[in-house]
Amino acid sequence: MKQDSKNYVVIAPRKGLKILANITTETEPGKDETFICNTVNMSNSGVLIETSHAIPVGAVVNFSFLVPENNSQVRITGEVVREQPVSYDARSPSAKSGLIRYGIRFLDMKDEYRKALDDFLESFTDDSSHH
């Protein structure tokens, strides 16, 4: 039985990675807002972030973070493709966390940033991938 490979979505391997990052989004034409978020995981094609700020699905954002090894900044344009409220805080399960997770698909980045991102991701080992 032959299967059509076009029906499959290829998902890049994600690294469980918690770092601080910045998101800049246009709140009104000509007005940008920048805020800090935490990453949950990241791949070379996208990132899952956690923040208390509301970002509409479909919004184009600028995602940036510092690479600790060489203190260089990586800047990537991305699109918010999904949102998922975080229903509880693990430290206090009865309390609402007020946080929302957003999946951001990377759309555009300079070659230098792509190399820096690839090198950064390769520097991490994800223990969950070693069974």
WOWO-V558065 format. One line per field, one symbol per residue. ss: DSSP state (2 for helix, 1 for strand, 0 for the rest). phi: phi as a letter, one per 20 degrees, with the letter a starting at -180 (. if undefined). A space follows every 50 residues. Layout:
# WOWO-V558065
ss=???
phi=???
This chain:
# WOWO-V558065
ss=00002220000000110001111111110011111111111100011111 10000000011111111000011111111111111000100100000001 1111111100222222222222000022200
phi=.edeffedeedfgddfbdcebdcdceebgnddcdbecdedbbcfdrbddc beeecffnfecddbbeegfcleedccebdfdacbfefbegfbgeeffmec ecedefdbbfgffffffgfffffddegfede
